[in-house]
Amino acid sequence: MAIVVRLDVMLALRKVRSKDLAAHLGITEANVSLLKSGKVKGVRFETLERICEFLACQPGDLLEYVPDAGPGARG
Amino acid sequence: MKILANTLRAGALAAAIGGLATAAAAMVTPQFHDVFGFLAVSVDADVANLPAWIRVPAIAAPAACFAYAMWQLARLLQFVARGEVFSAPAAGYLRACGLWLLITTLTGTLLPFVLQALNVWLTHPAHAEFGLTMSSQEVWNIFISAIFMLVARVLSDAYRIAEDNRQII
């Protein structure tokens, strides 16, 4: 996946627990966990806005584009 | 919703059992349609007077297909009663129900024709002339089956969209 979620890094930097973020977003901890691991198909702007508000960060701090390694990049 | 689904489920199971019982009675009693005329809606008078080797499969095959279609409908309604309308199994059962209703209609129309044609061809090959007729009721049944299959397709798409939506946080 070319888009990497850095939510776990931001949570560690801000010393915020997943449980507190989940409570602020109004979603379950399981969904926060899925979001942290990047195992979701998408993030709503509304969710992103609330995460940025809670962690006092920018969307770019949470998401990073990492190009997939092409066939030529292997061995 | 749950009460309605469970009531319809009981109706589907009753229809499956009733269909099989009616077919069994019609196979045992060739003049069944005269005795229990109001029940023997699916037993053609022409088929009832034919030899057993034609009558039995011509009655049993559509009845079995119809019972299986009703069984699939009952399983679908079980999911609906649980509130799992937009699920892959529910869409699968609805599709299977439509398909087996279609097979029921086609079997009920084509199988007696094929068997009777075979009978004529075996007994009077020189005078073998065949004609296939389809009643408006059978055309209507095919239409209903196609509608069931289309709704199943819509349900399947709805499930996919709901699943996609569930994975967007």
gemmi code that builds the backbone of each chain (N, CA, C; Angstrom):
import gemmi

chains = {
    "A": [
        ("MET", (0.854, -1.210, 0.000), (0.000, 0.000, 0.000), (0.879, 1.244, 0.000)),
        ("ALA", (0.620, 2.156, -0.926), (1.478, 3.330, -1.076), (1.243, 4.378, 0.018)),
        ("ILE", (0.030, 4.389, 0.577), (-0.260, 5.345, 1.656), (-0.054, 4.644, 3.012)),
        ("VAL", (0.863, 5.192, 3.792), (1.160, 4.603, 5.104), (0.566, 5.500, 6.187)),
        ("VAL", (-0.152, 4.883, 7.110), (-0.768, 5.649, 8.208), (0.235, 5.754, 9.355)),
        ("ARG", (0.502, 6.985, 9.794), (1.467, 7.233, 10.877), (0.762, 7.615, 12.184)),
        ("LEU", (-0.448, 7.158, 12.326), (-1.232, 7.526, 13.504), (-0.571, 7.036, 14.796)),
        ("ASP", (0.008, 5.825, 14.753), (0.650, 5.287, 15.954), (1.824, 6.165, 16.399)),
        ("VAL", (2.549, 6.711, 15.416), (3.692, 7.582, 15.719), (3.191, 8.866, 16.395)),
        ("MET", (2.124, 9.445, 15.824), (1.579, 10.690, 16.389), (1.000, 10.466, 17.789)),
        ("LEU", (0.370, 9.316, 17.989), (-0.179, 9.011, 19.323), (0.948, 8.924, 20.349)),
        ("ALA", (2.080, 8.309, 19.921), (3.230, 8.171, 20.823), (3.847, 9.539, 21.113)),
        ("LEU", (3.967, 10.353, 20.042), (4.554, 11.684, 20.223), (3.714, 12.559, 21.156)),
        ("ARG", (2.416, 12.456, 21.016), (1.512, 13.281, 21.845), (1.170, 12.613, 23.180)),
        ("LYS", (1.669, 11.383, 23.336), (1.402, 10.602, 24.551), (-0.108, 10.466, 24.817)),
        ("VAL", (-0.793, 10.092, 23.754), (-2.247, 9.911, 23.834), (-2.553, 8.430, 23.650)),
        ("ARG", (-3.496, 7.930, 24.432), (-3.869, 6.516, 24.322), (-4.951, 6.345, 23.246)),
        ("SER", (-4.930, 5.192, 22.632), (-5.926, 4.871, 21.596), (-7.340, 4.988, 22.142)),
        ("LYS", (-7.476, 4.586, 23.394), (-8.791, 4.611, 24.040), (-9.358, 6.037, 24.081)),
        ("ASP", (-8.477, 7.011, 24.423), (-8.923, 8.402, 24.502), (-9.272, 8.949, 23.116)),
        ("LEU", (-8.446, 8.572, 22.135), (-8.735, 9.019, 20.763), (-10.066, 8.440, 20.291)),
        ("ALA", (-10.280, 7.161, 20.582), (-11.534, 6.497, 20.180), (-12.729, 7.205, 20.807)),
        ("ALA", (-12.590, 7.577, 22.073), (-13.685, 8.266, 22.777), (-13.959, 9.621, 22.132)),
        ("HIS", (-12.872, 10.333, 21.738), (-13.034, 11.649, 21.114), (-13.689, 11.531, 19.737)),
        ("LEU", (-13.296, 10.480, 18.997), (-13.831, 10.296, 17.635), (-15.233, 9.699, 17.645)),
        ("GLY", (-15.563, 9.044, 18.748), (-16.857, 8.376, 18.817), (-16.875, 7.075, 18.037)),
        ("ILE", (-15.713, 6.423, 17.956), (-15.631, 5.117, 17.288), (-15.040, 4.104, 18.271)),
        ("THR", (-15.052, 2.852, 17.896), (-14.551, 1.825, 18.815), (-13.017, 1.780, 18.774)),
        ("GLU", (-12.447, 1.221, 19.836), (-10.986, 1.050, 19.877), (-10.513, 0.111, 18.771)),
        ("ALA", (-11.386, -0.855, 18.445), (-11.046, -1.803, 17.374), (-10.862, -1.069, 16.051)),
        ("ASN", (-11.722, -0.069, 15.809), (-11.605, 0.712, 14.564), (-10.358, 1.596, 14.578)),
        ("VAL", (-10.015, 2.128, 15.746), (-8.778, 2.921, 15.857), (-7.574, 2.012, 15.565)),
        ("SER", (-7.662, 0.803, 16.092), (-6.584, -0.165, 15.863), (-6.442, -0.488, 14.371)),
        ("LEU", (-7.593, -0.660, 13.705), (-7.568, -0.925, 12.255), (-6.976, 0.256, 11.499)),
        ("LEU", (-7.349, 1.457, 11.962), (-6.848, 2.686, 11.337), (-5.327, 2.793, 11.516)),
        ("LYS", (-4.850, 2.488, 12.715), (-3.410, 2.549, 13.005), (-2.625, 1.573, 12.131)),
        ("SER", (-3.218, 0.403, 11.919), (-2.506, -0.621, 11.137), (-2.702, -0.416, 9.630)),
        ("GLY", (-3.544, 0.552, 9.257), (-3.763, 0.832, 7.836), (-4.659, -0.190, 7.153)),
        ("LYS", (-5.350, -1.007, 7.949), (-6.202, -2.055, 7.364), (-7.621, -1.547, 7.127)),
        ("VAL", (-7.724, -0.369, 6.530), (-9.031, 0.192, 6.187), (-8.984, 0.652, 4.730)),
        ("LYS", (-10.180, 0.765, 4.140), (-10.221, 1.187, 2.734), (-10.145, 2.706, 2.595)),
        ("GLY", (-10.489, 3.406, 3.662), (-10.469, 4.860, 3.569), (-10.732, 5.513, 4.902)),
        ("VAL", (-10.482, 6.814, 4.932), (-10.735, 7.613, 6.139), (-11.619, 8.785, 5.728)),
        ("ARG", (-12.704, 8.998, 6.444), (-13.579, 10.141, 6.149), (-12.865, 11.438, 6.540)),
        ("PHE", (-13.145, 12.508, 5.763), (-12.569, 13.818, 6.098), (-12.950, 14.230, 7.515)),
        ("GLU", (-14.178, 13.894, 7.889), (-14.677, 14.231, 9.221), (-13.812, 13.566, 10.305)),
        ("THR", (-13.474, 12.284, 10.081), (-12.634, 11.554, 11.049), (-11.233, 12.166, 11.097)),
        ("LEU", (-10.709, 12.459, 9.892), (-9.359, 13.037, 9.792), (-9.306, 14.392, 10.523)),
        ("GLU", (-10.357, 15.163, 10.312), (-10.426, 16.498, 10.944), (-10.407, 16.368, 12.476)),
        ("ARG", (-11.157, 15.406, 12.991), (-11.242, 15.236, 14.440), (-9.938, 14.703, 15.023)),
        ("ILE", (-9.261, 13.834, 14.252), (-7.960, 13.325, 14.720), (-6.959, 14.491, 14.797)),
        ("CYS", (-6.941, 15.309, 13.717), (-6.020, 16.452, 13.678), (-6.308, 17.427, 14.824)),
        ("GLU", (-7.591, 17.611, 15.088), (-8.013, 18.505, 16.179), (-7.525, 17.972, 17.533)),
        ("PHE", (-7.711, 16.674, 17.733), (-7.365, 16.064, 19.021), (-5.856, 15.980, 19.236)),
        ("LEU", (-5.133, 15.667, 18.155), (-3.673, 15.495, 18.280), (-2.899, 16.774, 17.923)),
        ("ALA", (-3.631, 17.821, 17.557), (-3.019, 19.101, 17.159), (-1.932, 18.882, 16.122)),
        ("CYS", (-2.349, 18.289, 15.007), (-1.389, 18.004, 13.934), (-2.040, 18.249, 12.575)),
        ("GLN", (-1.277, 18.039, 11.512), (-1.781, 18.212, 10.149), (-2.030, 16.826, 9.521)),
        ("PRO", (-2.915, 16.737, 8.517), (-3.133, 15.444, 7.845), (-1.829, 14.807, 7.350)),
        ("GLY", (-0.913, 15.674, 6.933), (0.375, 15.171, 6.443), (1.203, 14.497, 7.524)),
        ("ASP", (0.910, 14.811, 8.779), (1.621, 14.150, 9.883), (1.097, 12.739, 10.101)),
        ("LEU", (-0.096, 12.510, 9.609), (-0.746, 11.203, 9.842), (-0.606, 10.263, 8.656)),
        ("LEU", (-0.512, 10.836, 7.470), (-0.448, 10.014, 6.259), (0.830, 10.302, 5.496)),
        ("GLU", (1.419, 9.248, 4.957), (2.657, 9.414, 4.195), (2.586, 8.576, 2.926)),
        ("TYR", (3.043, 9.171, 1.823), (3.069, 8.422, 0.571), (4.427, 7.753, 0.408)),
        ("VAL", (4.409, 6.441, 0.315), (5.648, 5.674, 0.095), (5.451, 4.871, -1.184)),
        ("PRO", (6.156, 5.232, -2.265), (5.943, 4.514, -3.534), (6.217, 3.004, -3.373)),
        ("ASP", (5.348, 2.209, -4.013), (5.574, 0.759, -4.019), (6.835, 0.451, -4.800)),
        ("ALA", (7.555, -0.562, -4.344), (8.774, -0.992, -5.065), (8.346, -1.648, -6.364)),
        ("GLY", (8.890, -1.179, -7.472), (8.553, -1.737, -8.802), (9.240, -3.076, -9.013)),
        ("PRO", (8.923, -3.765, -10.135), (9.529, -5.065, -10.401), (11.055, -4.995, -10.508)),
        ("GLY", (11.559, -3.819, -11.033), (13.009, -3.660, -11.214), (13.751, -3.491, -9.903)),
        ("ALA", (13.011, -3.117, -8.841), (13.643, -2.854, -7.552), (14.003, -4.138, -6.811)),
        ("ARG", (13.420, -5.265, -7.286), (13.692, -6.519, -6.578), (15.021, -7.117, -7.031)),
        ("GLY", (15.814, -7.542, -5.970), (17.066, -8.226, -6.146), (17.663, -7.933, -7.465)),
    ],
    "B": [
        ("MET", (-40.549, -6.919, 11.568), (-39.687, -7.501, 10.523), (-39.398, -8.969, 10.818)),
        ("LYS", (-39.033, -9.216, 12.101), (-38.681, -10.580, 12.503), (-39.907, -11.500, 12.431)),
        ("ILE", (-41.054, -10.980, 12.893), (-42.291, -11.782, 12.888), (-42.716, -12.083, 11.456)),
        ("LEU", (-42.639, -11.043, 10.596), (-43.039, -11.222, 9.196), (-42.123, -12.236, 8.506)),
        ("ALA", (-40.816, -12.086, 8.739), (-39.853, -13.004, 8.118), (-40.082, -14.443, 8.579)),
        ("ASN", (-40.334, -14.607, 9.880), (-40.558, -15.962, 10.407), (-41.866, -16.557, 9.877)),
        ("THR", (-42.886, -15.699, 9.718), (-44.169, -16.171, 9.170), (-43.986, -16.613, 7.718)),
        ("LEU", (-43.278, -15.770, 6.946), (-43.036, -16.110, 5.540), (-42.172, -17.362, 5.421)),
        ("ARG", (-41.234, -17.522, 6.354), (-40.360, -18.689, 6.361), (-41.191, -19.961, 6.588)),
        ("ALA", (-42.115, -19.869, 7.546), (-42.994, -21.015, 7.804), (-43.833, -21.322, 6.560)),
        ("GLY", (-44.283, -20.251, 5.872), (-45.061, -20.421, 4.646), (-44.246, -21.090, 3.545)),
        ("ALA", (-42.977, -20.679, 3.431), (-42.101, -21.269, 2.398), (-41.860, -22.747, 2.679)),
        ("LEU", (-41.625, -23.079, 3.948), (-41.400, -24.490, 4.315), (-42.670, -25.311, 4.079)),
        ("ALA", (-43.831, -24.699, 4.411), (-45.112, -25.395, 4.178), (-45.331, -25.614, 2.681)),
        ("ALA", (-44.964, -24.608, 1.874), (-45.116, -24.739, 0.423), (-44.219, -25.850, -0.117)),
        ("ALA", (-42.996, -25.944, 0.426), (-42.070, -26.995, -0.003), (-42.630, -28.381, 0.323)),
        ("ILE", (-43.093, -28.535, 1.558), (-43.636, -29.841, 1.989), (-44.936, -30.147, 1.233)),
        ("GLY", (-45.786, -29.123, 1.117), (-47.054, -29.302, 0.401), (-46.849, -29.669, -1.060)),
        ("GLY", (-45.866, -29.012, -1.685), (-45.553, -29.319, -3.091), (-45.105, -30.754, -3.270)),
        ("LEU", (-44.236, -31.197, -2.351), (-43.722, -32.586, -2.433), (-44.853, -33.590, -2.166)),
        ("ALA", (-45.708, -33.275, -1.176), (-46.818, -34.181, -0.840), (-47.808, -34.269, -1.999)),
        ("THR", (-48.087, -33.116, -2.614), (-49.010, -33.092, -3.755), (-48.451, -33.919, -4.907)),
        ("ALA", (-47.144, -33.733, -5.161), (-46.501, -34.485, -6.244), (-46.518, -35.976, -5.948)),
        ("ALA", (-46.242, -36.343, -4.688), (-46.235, -37.766, -4.313), (-47.623, -38.378, -4.522)),
        ("ALA", (-48.647, -37.631, -4.122), (-50.024, -38.123, -4.295), (-50.372, -38.255, -5.772)),
        ("ALA", (-49.916, -37.290, -6.573), (-50.204, -37.326, -8.007), (-49.478, -38.476, -8.699)),
        ("MET", (-48.294, -38.833, -8.176), (-47.540, -39.949, -8.771), (-48.225, -41.278, -8.459)),
        ("VAL", (-48.750, -41.393, -7.229), (-49.401, -42.644, -6.796), (-50.773, -42.777, -7.454)),
        ("THR", (-51.504, -41.664, -7.482), (-52.862, -41.686, -8.029), (-52.895, -40.908, -9.340)),
        ("PRO", (-52.948, -41.606, -10.493), (-52.926, -40.904, -11.780), (-54.054, -39.882, -11.927)),
        ("GLN", (-55.232, -40.171, -11.335), (-56.371, -39.246, -11.476), (-56.435, -38.263, -10.309)),
        ("PHE", (-55.286, -38.025, -9.734), (-55.214, -37.156, -8.554), (-55.869, -35.810, -8.798)),
        ("HIS", (-55.645, -35.285, -10.004), (-56.166, -33.946, -10.289), (-57.691, -33.916, -10.288)),
        ("ASP", (-58.321, -35.106, -10.511), (-59.786, -35.159, -10.455), (-60.263, -35.213, -8.999)),
        ("VAL", (-59.475, -35.967, -8.198), (-59.879, -36.170, -6.800), (-59.624, -34.914, -5.967)),
        ("PHE", (-58.395, -34.379, -6.130), (-58.018, -33.185, -5.353), (-57.744, -32.029, -6.320)),
        ("GLY", (-58.746, -31.734, -7.078), (-58.570, -30.738, -8.146), (-58.009, -29.411, -7.685)),
        ("PHE", (-58.425, -28.954, -6.524), (-57.989, -27.631, -6.070), (-56.524, -27.597, -5.666)),
        ("LEU", (-55.956, -28.796, -5.373), (-54.554, -28.852, -4.963), (-53.611, -29.093, -6.143)),
        ("ALA", (-54.134, -29.852, -7.124), (-53.238, -30.332, -8.186), (-53.042, -29.300, -9.281)),
        ("VAL", (-52.680, -28.109, -8.868), (-52.529, -27.043, -9.849), (-51.368, -27.281, -10.810)),
        ("SER", (-50.355, -28.019, -10.330), (-49.185, -28.209, -11.180), (-49.227, -29.517, -11.975)),
        ("VAL", (-50.249, -30.327, -11.742), (-50.318, -31.609, -12.452), (-51.190, -31.446, -13.692)),
        ("ASP", (-50.544, -31.497, -14.828), (-51.243, -31.356, -16.094), (-52.102, -32.597, -16.344)),
        ("ALA", (-53.351, -32.391, -16.799), (-54.248, -33.521, -17.066), (-53.652, -34.464, -18.107)),
        ("ASP", (-52.925, -33.915, -19.102), (-52.323, -34.762, -20.141), (-51.257, -35.666, -19.543)),
        ("VAL", (-50.511, -35.123, -18.594), (-49.432, -35.901, -17.956), (-50.022, -36.998, -17.070)),
        ("ALA", (-51.130, -36.686, -16.394), (-51.725, -37.637, -15.454), (-52.159, -38.926, -16.144)),
        ("ASN", (-52.506, -38.848, -17.417), (-52.993, -40.033, -18.125), (-51.886, -40.808, -18.827)),
        ("LEU", (-50.680, -40.384, -18.710), (-49.569, -41.037, -19.412), (-48.990, -42.180, -18.574)),
        ("PRO", (-48.170, -43.064, -19.203), (-47.564, -44.155, -18.443), (-46.723, -43.647, -17.275)),
        ("ALA", (-46.530, -44.536, -16.305), (-45.831, -44.136, -15.068), (-44.422, -43.628, -15.332)),
        ("TRP", (-43.718, -44.210, -16.290), (-42.319, -43.795, -16.527), (-42.227, -42.363, -17.063)),
        ("ILE", (-43.350, -41.872, -17.586), (-43.382, -40.463, -17.995), (-43.953, -39.606, -16.862)),
        ("ARG", (-45.042, -40.118, -16.283), (-45.765, -39.339, -15.275), (-44.905, -39.018, -14.048)),
        ("VAL", (-44.214, -40.065, -13.571), (-43.454, -39.897, -12.311), (-42.362, -38.824, -12.431)),
        ("PRO", (-41.432, -38.927, -13.412), (-40.418, -37.855, -13.480), (-40.998, -36.500, -13.854)),
        ("ALA", (-42.057, -36.497, -14.693), (-42.652, -35.216, -15.113), (-43.271, -34.480, -13.932)),
        ("ILE", (-43.732, -35.234, -12.934), (-44.314, -34.599, -11.737), (-43.243, -34.376, -10.673)),
        ("ALA", (-42.369, -35.391, -10.489), (-41.396, -35.347, -9.390), (-40.332, -34.264, -9.589)),
        ("ALA", (-39.826, -34.124, -10.827), (-38.714, -33.193, -11.054), (-39.095, -31.739, -10.736)),
        ("PRO", (-40.208, -31.209, -11.300), (-40.556, -29.820, -10.941), (-40.876, -29.659, -9.461)),
        ("ALA", (-41.516, -30.696, -8.875), (-41.867, -30.608, -7.439), (-40.602, -30.531, -6.588)),
        ("ALA", (-39.599, -31.339, -6.948), (-38.328, -31.327, -6.201), (-37.626, -29.980, -6.356)),
        ("CYS", (-37.629, -29.456, -7.584), (-36.991, -28.153, -7.841), (-37.706, -27.049, -7.056)),
        ("PHE", (-39.059, -27.110, -7.047), (-39.842, -26.099, -6.326), (-39.563, -26.182, -4.824)),
        ("ALA", (-39.505, -27.422, -4.300), (-39.228, -27.597, -2.866), (-37.852, -27.031, -2.518)),
        ("TYR", (-36.877, -27.262, -3.399), (-35.526, -26.753, -3.148), (-35.517, -25.209, -3.186)),
        ("ALA", (-36.281, -24.637, -4.140), (-36.385, -23.166, -4.226), (-36.988, -22.607, -2.937)),
        ("MET", (-38.014, -23.280, -2.427), (-38.665, -22.817, -1.192), (-37.724, -22.975, 0.011)),
        ("TRP", (-36.902, -24.019, -0.030), (-35.915, -24.232, 1.037), (-34.902, -23.088, 1.044)),
        ("GLN", (-34.468, -22.672, -0.153), (-33.530, -21.554, -0.271), (-34.180, -20.261, 0.231)),
        ("LEU", (-35.466, -20.091, -0.093), (-36.205, -18.907, 0.368), (-36.318, -18.906, 1.896)),
        ("ALA", (-36.572, -20.090, 2.457), (-36.677, -20.205, 3.924), (-35.348, -19.837, 4.579)),
        ("ARG", (-34.237, -20.254, 3.973), (-32.918, -19.935, 4.538), (-32.632, -18.431, 4.431)),
        ("LEU", (-33.060, -17.848, 3.306), (-32.907, -16.390, 3.148), (-33.682, -15.668, 4.247)),
        ("LEU", (-34.929, -16.105, 4.473), (-35.776, -15.445, 5.474), (-35.226, -15.632, 6.885)),
        ("GLN", (-34.479, -16.710, 7.086), (-33.816, -16.924, 8.380), (-32.797, -15.796, 8.624)),
        ("PHE", (-32.053, -15.443, 7.573), (-31.084, -14.347, 7.676), (-31.797, -13.016, 7.884)),
        ("VAL", (-32.916, -12.814, 7.156), (-33.687, -11.567, 7.276), (-34.218, -11.424, 8.705)),
        ("ALA", (-34.694, -12.530, 9.275), (-35.217, -12.497, 10.652), (-34.122, -12.103, 11.639)),
        ("ARG", (-32.875, -12.494, 11.326), (-31.742, -12.145, 12.198), (-31.263, -10.712, 11.972)),
        ("GLY", (-31.819, -10.045, 10.943), (-31.415, -8.678, 10.623), (-30.216, -8.613, 9.697)),
        ("GLU", (-29.824, -9.761, 9.130), (-28.665, -9.796, 8.225), (-29.156, -9.784, 6.778)),
        ("VAL", (-29.807, -8.660, 6.395), (-30.362, -8.577, 5.035), (-29.250, -8.370, 4.020)),
        ("PHE", (-28.356, -7.404, 4.318), (-27.270, -7.104, 3.388), (-26.058, -7.968, 3.721)),
        ("SER", (-26.148, -9.231, 3.369), (-25.024, -10.140, 3.603), (-24.856, -11.019, 2.371)),
        ("ALA", (-23.653, -11.532, 2.205), (-23.368, -12.359, 1.027), (-24.241, -13.622, 0.992)),
        ("PRO", (-24.418, -14.332, 2.125), (-25.270, -15.527, 2.068), (-26.719, -15.203, 1.695)),
        ("ALA", (-27.255, -14.072, 2.231), (-28.649, -13.703, 1.926), (-28.820, -13.490, 0.422)),
        ("ALA", (-27.863, -12.777, -0.194), (-27.935, -12.543, -1.637), (-27.826, -13.871, -2.392)),
        ("GLY", (-26.960, -14.745, -1.894), (-26.780, -16.062, -2.533), (-28.050, -16.901, -2.481)),
        ("TYR", (-28.732, -16.882, -1.329), (-29.966, -17.676, -1.190), (-31.078, -17.122, -2.083)),
        ("LEU", (-31.149, -15.788, -2.189), (-32.181, -15.190, -3.043), (-31.917, -15.541, -4.511)),
        ("ARG", (-30.638, -15.479, -4.899), (-30.263, -15.822, -6.278), (-30.605, -17.291, -6.555)),
        ("ALA", (-30.271, -18.148, -5.590), (-30.550, -19.587, -5.748), (-32.053, -19.837, -5.829)),
        ("CYS", (-32.823, -19.100, -5.027), (-34.285, -19.258, -5.050), (-34.825, -18.897, -6.439)),
        ("GLY", (-34.405, -17.761, -6.973), (-34.851, -17.336, -8.305), (-34.458, -18.333, -9.367)),
        ("LEU", (-33.203, -18.801, -9.279), (-32.702, -19.762, -10.273), (-33.509, -21.056, -10.239)),
        ("TRP", (-33.788, -21.552, -9.019), (-34.517, -22.828, -8.910), (-35.988, -22.684, -9.254)),
        ("LEU", (-36.552, -21.493, -9.072), (-37.935, -21.263, -9.545), (-37.962, -21.278, -11.069)),
        ("LEU", (-36.912, -20.712, -11.671), (-36.797, -20.727, -13.133), (-36.654, -22.166, -13.636)),
        ("ILE", (-35.794, -22.926, -12.948), (-35.597, -24.337, -13.322), (-36.905, -25.120, -13.140)),
        ("THR", (-37.658, -24.791, -12.081), (-38.954, -25.441, -11.845), (-39.887, -25.236, -13.038)),
        ("THR", (-39.974, -23.976, -13.474), (-40.871, -23.657, -14.596), (-40.413, -24.355, -15.872)),
        ("LEU", (-39.113, -24.283, -16.138), (-38.590, -24.891, -17.370), (-38.733, -26.415, -17.331)),
        ("THR", (-38.469, -26.989, -16.151), (-38.600, -28.448, -16.015), (-40.064, -28.862, -16.196)),
        ("GLY", (-40.973, -28.100, -15.571), (-42.402, -28.416, -15.669), (-42.927, -28.291, -17.086)),
        ("THR", (-42.296, -27.428, -17.885), (-42.748, -27.220, -19.267), (-42.057, -28.183, -20.233)),
        ("LEU", (-40.750, -28.269, -20.098), (-39.965, -29.006, -21.095), (-39.903, -30.513, -20.847)),
        ("LEU", (-39.818, -30.920, -19.574), (-39.645, -32.356, -19.287), (-40.828, -33.200, -19.772)),
        ("PRO", (-42.088, -32.804, -19.462), (-43.202, -33.596, -19.996), (-43.191, -33.650, -21.523)),
        ("PHE", (-42.822, -32.522, -22.153), (-42.760, -32.475, -23.613), (-41.719, -33.460, -24.149)),
        ("VAL", (-40.535, -33.440, -23.548), (-39.453, -34.322, -23.997), (-39.845, -35.786, -23.795)),
        ("LEU", (-40.418, -36.082, -22.621), (-40.794, -37.477, -22.321), (-41.942, -37.952, -23.217)),
        ("GLN", (-42.910, -37.081, -23.445), (-44.019, -37.454, -24.335), (-43.523, -37.632, -25.761)),
        ("ALA", (-42.617, -36.758, -26.177), (-42.039, -36.880, -27.520), (-41.293, -38.203, -27.655)),
        ("LEU", (-40.562, -38.547, -26.595), (-39.817, -39.815, -26.587), (-40.792, -40.999, -26.657)),
        ("ASN", (-41.890, -40.875, -25.937), (-42.913, -41.931, -25.917), (-43.519, -42.121, -27.313)),
        ("VAL", (-43.863, -41.017, -27.959), (-44.443, -41.085, -29.313), (-43.424, -41.648, -30.295)),
        ("TRP", (-42.200, -41.207, -30.140), (-41.134, -41.637, -31.058), (-40.878, -43.136, -30.901)),
        ("LEU", (-40.986, -43.647, -29.671), (-40.751, -45.076, -29.422), (-41.934, -45.934, -29.874)),
        ("THR", (-43.156, -45.432, -29.692), (-44.345, -46.248, -29.995), (-44.830, -46.064, -31.436)),
        ("HIS", (-44.834, -44.848, -31.931), (-45.308, -44.582, -33.303), (-44.307, -43.684, -34.031)),
        ("PRO", (-43.122, -44.221, -34.339), (-42.094, -43.362, -34.957), (-42.523, -42.755, -36.294)),
        ("ALA", (-43.414, -43.438, -37.013), (-43.821, -42.934, -38.332), (-44.727, -41.707, -38.211)),
        ("HIS", (-45.448, -41.631, -37.097), (-46.397, -40.520, -36.933), (-45.915, -39.505, -35.893)),
        ("ALA", (-44.616, -39.423, -35.736), (-44.078, -38.544, -34.690), (-44.172, -37.078, -35.101)),
        ("GLU", (-45.061, -36.374, -34.440), (-45.198, -34.920, -34.639), (-45.250, -34.276, -33.257)),
        ("PHE", (-44.437, -33.265, -33.066), (-44.350, -32.681, -31.729), (-44.687, -31.194, -31.758)),
        ("GLY", (-45.287, -30.748, -30.700), (-45.578, -29.318, -30.560), (-45.392, -28.906, -29.112)),
        ("LEU", (-44.748, -27.783, -28.907), (-44.504, -27.303, -27.535), (-45.327, -26.040, -27.312)),
        ("THR", (-46.138, -26.070, -26.269), (-46.934, -24.880, -25.948), (-46.521, -24.361, -24.570)),
        ("MET", (-46.636, -23.078, -24.402), (-46.287, -22.471, -23.110), (-47.421, -21.524, -22.705)),
        ("SER", (-47.966, -21.754, -21.527), (-49.094, -20.943, -21.078), (-48.617, -19.587, -20.561)),
        ("SER", (-49.565, -18.677, -20.444), (-49.219, -17.340, -19.934), (-48.740, -17.443, -18.478)),
        ("GLN", (-49.260, -18.454, -17.749), (-48.838, -18.663, -16.359), (-47.350, -19.025, -16.308)),
        ("GLU", (-46.912, -19.857, -17.244), (-45.497, -20.260, -17.264), (-44.598, -19.088, -17.656)),
        ("VAL", (-45.068, -18.282, -18.607), (-44.299, -17.079, -18.982), (-44.203, -16.139, -17.778)),
        ("TRP", (-45.298, -16.026, -17.062), (-45.334, -15.180, -15.867), (-44.362, -15.702, -14.817)),
        ("ASN", (-44.322, -17.035, -14.633), (-43.407, -17.643, -13.666), (-41.948, -17.363, -14.022)),
        ("ILE", (-41.647, -17.424, -15.317), (-40.274, -17.126, -15.763), (-39.940, -15.666, -15.442)),
        ("PHE", (-40.910, -14.785, -15.678), (-40.726, -13.359, -15.395), (-40.456, -13.139, -13.903)),
        ("ILE", (-41.248, -13.795, -13.058), (-41.087, -13.657, -11.596), (-39.700, -14.162, -11.175)),
        ("SER", (-39.279, -15.297, -11.758), (-37.962, -15.864, -11.425), (-36.853, -14.883, -11.802)),
        ("ALA", (-37.009, -14.275, -12.990), (-35.999, -13.307, -13.449), (-35.948, -12.109, -12.512)),
        ("ILE", (-37.120, -11.680, -12.023), (-37.176, -10.551, -11.078), (-36.436, -10.920, -9.790)),
        ("PHE", (-36.666, -12.150, -9.310), (-35.979, -12.628, -8.098), (-34.462, -12.540, -8.298)),
        ("MET", (-34.007, -12.993, -9.468), (-32.562, -13.019, -9.726), (-32.007, -11.600, -9.836)),
        ("LEU", (-32.803, -10.693, -10.408), (-32.367, -9.297, -10.519), (-32.271, -8.658, -9.128)),
        ("VAL", (-33.276, -8.923, -8.288), (-33.258, -8.372, -6.918), (-32.054, -8.932, -6.157)),
        ("ALA", (-31.736, -10.211, -6.402), (-30.563, -10.825, -5.760), (-29.288, -10.108, -6.180)),
        ("ARG", (-29.231, -9.713, -7.450), (-28.064, -8.987, -7.956), (-27.945, -7.621, -7.256)),
        ("VAL", (-29.094, -6.953, -7.120), (-29.125, -5.650, -6.440), (-28.688, -5.822, -4.982)),
        ("LEU", (-29.191, -6.885, -4.345), (-28.850, -7.160, -2.946), (-27.348, -7.422, -2.799)),
        ("SER", (-26.800, -8.138, -3.767), (-25.371, -8.445, -3.753), (-24.545, -7.155, -3.865)),
        ("ASP", (-24.976, -6.253, -4.767), (-24.295, -4.962, -4.925), (-24.428, -4.130, -3.646)),
        ("ALA", (-25.633, -4.168, -3.051), (-25.874, -3.408, -1.814), (-24.961, -3.920, -0.699)),
        ("TYR", (-24.783, -5.247, -0.646), (-23.902, -5.836, 0.363), (-22.461, -5.347, 0.162)),
        ("ARG", (-22.029, -5.316, -1.115), (-20.658, -4.889, -1.415), (-20.451, -3.430, -0.996)),
        ("ILE", (-21.444, -2.578, -1.294), (-21.348, -1.161, -0.925), (-21.341, -1.006, 0.600)),
        ("ALA", (-22.224, -1.773, 1.279), (-22.281, -1.709, 2.751), (-20.950, -2.163, 3.355)),
        ("GLU", (-20.353, -3.185, 2.754), (-19.078, -3.707, 3.239), (-17.962, -2.678, 3.035)),
        ("ASP", (-17.974, -2.032, 1.853), (-16.994, -0.963, 1.568), (-17.149, 0.171, 2.576)),
        ("ASN", (-18.402, 0.544, 2.807), (-18.694, 1.646, 3.725), (-18.232, 1.323, 5.144)),
        ("ARG", (-18.385, 0.021, 5.504), (-17.993, -0.408, 6.842), (-16.483, -0.284, 7.042)),
        ("GLN", (-15.726, -0.408, 5.920), (-14.262, -0.369, 6.002), (-13.700, 1.044, 5.856)),
        ("ILE", (-14.607, 2.016, 5.718), (-14.163, 3.416, 5.700), (-14.500, 4.012, 7.059)),
        ("ILE", (-13.465, 4.473, 7.735), (-13.651, 4.958, 9.119), (-13.698, 6.484, 9.146)),
    ],
}
model = gemmi.Model(1)
for chain_id, residues in chains.items():
    chain = gemmi.Chain(chain_id)
    for i, (resn, *xyz) in enumerate(residues, 1):
        res = gemmi.Residue()
        res.name, res.seqid = resn, gemmi.SeqId(i, " ")
        for name, pos in zip(("N", "CA", "C"), xyz):
            atom = gemmi.Atom()
            atom.name, atom.element = name, gemmi.Element(name[0])
            atom.pos, atom.b_iso = gemmi.Position(*pos), 0.0
            res.add_atom(atom)
        chain.add_residue(res)
    model.add_chain(chain)
structure = gemmi.Structure()
structure.add_model(model)
structure.setup_entities()
